[in-house]
Amino acid sequence: MILRGLVLFLQAKLPDALAQLVDLLKLDPDNEKAKTLRSRVKSISQHKDSGNESYRDGDWHSAARSWTTALEVSFVVVIVRFYSI
């Protein structure tokens, strides 16, 4: 199930990835990899949403900063997860 969550994340399906990881943690609440990935996906989603909101408000610099942070966090997830699974 964690691999499915990672694949959904890599496909940029953040809500689906988060739902998959939440379901996994209901079955295995002590799964540290799932906890870490869920935390990162939530963080990325929050930064992405913050950037979208800033963009709608016309605050381009804040939007760019939020999106950049989301990309930096997602890059770490890809590198760490790809080599540790």
N, C-alpha and C positions, 0 to 999 in steps of 0.2 A: 504494500500500500504506500510505503514511503516513496518508492520509485515512481508510482503513478502520480503522486503529489509533485514530485520533482519534474516529471515530464509535463504536467499541466502548467507548472511554473515556467518552464522553458518555452512553452507555447504561448506565454503571456496571458494565460487564463488564470489570473490571480484569485478571483473569487472561487473558482472550481478547485484550485490547488489548496486554498485555505480550507474549504469544506472537506476535502479528502483528508487533510492532515488532522482536522478536528475529529473526524470519524475514526481515524487511526488511533488518536489519543484516547478516545472513549474505550476502545478495545484494549489498548496497551498504554495506560497513563504514565508509565515510567520510561517510555521510549525517548531517550535523550536526543537522538538525531531528529525525530519528528518534532520535538519541542523547539529545538534550535531552528529548524527549517520553518516551522510555523511562525516563530518570532520574526525571522527575516522577511518572510512573505508579508506579514502584517506591516512591518516597517516600510517595506517597498511600496505597498499599497497606500499607506498613509502619506508618504512623500509624493507619490504620483497624484493622489487626490488633492493634496495641498497645492501642488504645482498647477493642476487644472483649475482650481478655484482662483489662484492668483492670476492666472492667464485670463480668466473670465472677467476679473476685476481690473484688468489692464496693467497689472504690476508684473511686467515682463521679466525683470531681473530676479524677483522672488520666485517666479515660476521656473526660470532656468536653473536657479540654485536647487529648488526642490527636485526637479527632474534629474539634475546631475547627481544629487545625493542618491536618488532611487537607482540610477544606473550603476553608481559605484557599489552600492550594497548588493545589487543583483549580480554584478561581476564577481564579487567575493563568494556569493552563494554558488555560482556556476563552478568556479575553480575548486572550492573546498568540497562540494558535493561530488563533482565529477571524479575526483581522485580518491575519494574516501568510500565510495560505494562498492 
